[in-house]
Amino acid sequence: MVTTSTATGSAPRRVRRIVGSCALALAAAAVTATIPVAGATPVTSNWLGYHGGGVGAGVAYGIAAVETAHRAWTSPVLDGQIYGEPLVVGHEVVVATENDSVYALSTRSGAVLWRHHVATPVPAAMLPCGDITPRVGITGTPVIDAARREIFVVALHYNAGHPVHVMFGLSAATGAVELRRNLPTPTSDQLTYLSRAGLALDHGSVIYAFGGNFGDCPTYHGVVGSLREDGSQGPHSYVVASGAGQSQGAVWMGGAAPAVDAKGRVWVASGNGAATSPLQAYDHSDAVLELTSSMRLVSFFAPNLWAQDNAADADLSVTPVLAPHGLVVAVGKAGRIYVLAASHLGGVGGQLVVKDSGCGNVLIGGAASVGSTIYLPCLSGPEAIRVAANPTGVRVLWHSSYGGGPPIVAASRVWTIGNDGVLYGLSIATGALVQRATLGPLANHFSTPSVGAGLLLAALATQVVAFPAR
């Protein structure tokens, strides 16, 4: 169905523990689609996946300033709650709702260009547990193949009394369905699974993931899967905690998407498993997993304290950060920073360096990274760190107590959205508060902004707001 609509049109806290400074530099990896400008910095025009897609660095280039004193526009109220990050392709802002609808909004006005209601969402009362209400449909951030002009989403669909997870591919021009494919889960009851992580692209395949609902009930297994964009092959999947008596190990990462490197390797973090004693067999929970595009496990890392982490729900919950010099950075709800070798993750206890983040015990979502400087998604407020290769080490630069949602970088600011419904712009050098704008009520506990087409975008509970970014 395609419909159109017209547009409708706290006291500061101190920044603490400033231990250094950093400068914004142009990273080599492409994190968003860009428009080359002769003799000038490329300008971010499209934002095609969670934190821009690819390795998910979350950086917008060629943006000198974001105006937070006034909004460019506010969209009409959409038909359900928004948990995913707004995306941008061409003149469209793409957003999906828990009512299983996908919208294209005008980048100029926020007006609805088209809407497609792809499936029937599941009433929240049917779920064995969870905290998304009143219905569960599309939760994870979509991904867009700009070359194909196709948008991919995973919807929970209530079909003739049977819930099923379905991947849809939609035309970016019209919203017409170009792909529909049911996705299997390791156990038959699909109500126990939630596609919370964002989607990613890997050389013609869509990468997706499953975890459990809030509360981890009842039996489920974490999944990373791949499906060819034309539906010709797959889905292939890797299942976490798949041994006898094993379960859980969600791949959810606070809504962040898997990272895909230049070789097509897929990098994810798995959550807490049901095994809580070191005497039990290790189950690849609480881990960094490196997978091929066909979902074969290449290498993994887990903390020595994996069983303790599982028991305390203190698992790795941030997409692994692919840093320069062959390093990988992993963090999670235990508050520890692990520096790993990308060439060999090292298995249990295989880290090169481990350091206490000092920002509390909850880091969830996607980090932003510019070269060796990484901005971590601490719920108490973003933290900037710098990793080094020779000797291998990690240094905390600053920690801010503003915001707390997964950060992005644009216009020499670190942008983060707090659970208070406020957008904060922090100095990349010190973490000091420079800009702020009140957004309004949020549905997403780990809301993250995006940038594209001259806008900084943020999702409210049922609307999208845009600020001028030039």
GIDAMO-V552933 format. One record per backbone hydrogen bond with DSSP energy under -1.0 kcal/mol. NH is the residue of the N-H (numbers start at 1). CO is the residue of the C=O. E is the energy in kcal/mol with one decimal. If there is no record, write none. Layout:
[[NH/CO/E] [NH/CO/E]]
//
This chain:
[[5/112/-1.3] [9/7/-1.3] [19/397/-2.9] [20/397/-1.0] [35/43/-1.6] [40/37/-2.3] [43/35/-1.2] [44/61/-2.6] [45/33/-1.4] [46/33/-1.5] [47/88/-2.1] [52/49/-2.4] [53/50/-2.2] [56/53/-2.3] [58/51/-2.1] [60/409/-2.8] [67/468/-2.7] [72/466/-2.9] [73/466/-1.3] [75/464/-3.0] [78/462/-3.3] [82/461/-1.8] [87/94/-2.6] [88/47/-2.4] [89/92/-2.2] [92/89/-2.0] [93/105/-2.6] [94/87/-2.4] [95/103/-1.9] [97/101/-2.3] [98/81/-2.2] [100/97/-1.3] [102/116/-2.4] [103/95/-3.1] [104/114/-2.5] [105/93/-3.1] [106/111/-2.8] [107/91/-2.1] [110/106/-2.1] [113/104/-3.2] [114/104/-1.4] [116/102/-2.5] [118/100/-1.7] [118/116/-1.1] [122/136/-2.5] [124/134/-2.6] [126/123/-2.0] [127/124/-1.5] [136/122/-2.8] [138/97/-1.4] [140/195/-1.1] [143/152/-1.7] [144/48/-2.6] [145/150/-2.7] [149/145/-1.3] [150/145/-1.9] [151/170/-3.0] [152/143/-3.0] [153/168/-2.1] [155/166/-3.0] [156/137/-1.7] [157/164/-3.1] [158/120/-3.4] [159/162/-2.5] [162/159/-2.0] [164/157/-2.4] [166/155/-2.9] [167/181/-3.0] [168/153/-2.6] [169/179/-2.3] [170/151/-3.1] [171/176/-2.8] [172/149/-2.9] [175/171/-2.3] [178/169/-4.0] [179/169/-1.6] [181/167/-2.2] [183/165/-3.0] [190/188/-1.1] [192/189/-1.2] [193/190/-1.4] [194/211/-2.1] [196/194/-1.5] [199/141/-2.4] [200/207/-1.8] [202/205/-2.7] [206/227/-3.3] [207/200/-3.3] [208/225/-2.3] [210/223/-2.2] [211/194/-2.3] [216/213/-2.6] [222/248/-2.3] [223/210/-1.9] [224/238/-2.2] [225/208/-2.7] [226/236/-2.5] [227/206/-1.8] [228/233/-2.4] [229/204/-2.9] [231/228/-2.1] [236/226/-2.4] [238/224/-2.9] [240/222/-2.9] [241/283/-1.9] [246/243/-2.2] [248/220/-3.7] [249/272/-2.3] [251/210/-1.7] [255/252/-2.0] [256/253/-1.9] [259/267/-2.3] [260/54/-1.5] [261/265/-2.1] [264/261/-2.0] [266/291/-3.1] [267/259/-2.9] [268/289/-2.0] [270/287/-2.5] [271/250/-3.0] [274/247/-2.0] [280/277/-1.9] [286/271/-2.5] [288/301/-2.3] [289/268/-2.7] [290/299/-2.6] [291/266/-2.9] [292/296/-2.2] [295/292/-2.0] [298/290/-3.2] [299/290/-1.2] [301/288/-1.9] [302/347/-1.4] [306/303/-1.5] [309/305/-2.9] [310/306/-2.6] [311/307/-2.2] [312/308/-1.7] [313/310/-1.1] [314/309/-3.0] [319/365/-1.2] [321/329/-2.6] [323/321/-1.1] [323/327/-2.0] [328/340/-2.2] [329/321/-2.4] [330/338/-2.5] [333/315/-2.9] [335/332/-1.7] [337/355/-3.8] [338/330/-2.9] [339/353/-2.7] [340/328/-3.3] [342/326/-2.7] [347/300/-2.7] [349/302/-3.3] [350/347/-1.7] [352/339/-2.9] [353/339/-1.5] [355/337/-2.2] [357/335/-3.0] [364/377/-1.7] [365/317/-2.0] [368/375/-2.0] [369/57/-1.9] [370/373/-2.9] [373/370/-2.0] [374/385/-2.6] [375/368/-3.6] [376/383/-3.3] [378/376/-1.6] [379/362/-2.2] [381/378/-1.9] [383/376/-1.3] [384/398/-2.5] [385/374/-2.7] [386/395/-2.4] [387/372/-2.1] [388/393/-2.6] [393/388/-1.9] [395/386/-2.5] [397/384/-3.1] [398/384/-1.3] [399/16/-1.0] [400/382/-2.6] [408/415/-1.7] [409/58/-2.7] [410/413/-2.1] [413/410/-1.2] [414/426/-2.5] [415/408/-2.7] [416/424/-2.1] [418/422/-2.3] [421/418/-2.0] [423/437/-3.1] [424/416/-3.0] [425/435/-2.9] [426/414/-2.7] [427/432/-2.6] [428/412/-1.2] [431/427/-2.1] [434/425/-2.7] [435/425/-2.1] [437/423/-2.0] [439/421/-3.1] [440/421/-1.5] [450/457/-1.8] [452/455/-2.2] [455/452/-1.1] [456/467/-2.5] [457/450/-3.0] [458/465/-2.1] [460/463/-3.3] [461/441/-2.1] [465/458/-2.7] [466/73/-2.4] [467/456/-2.5] [469/454/-2.3] [470/65/-2.7]]
//
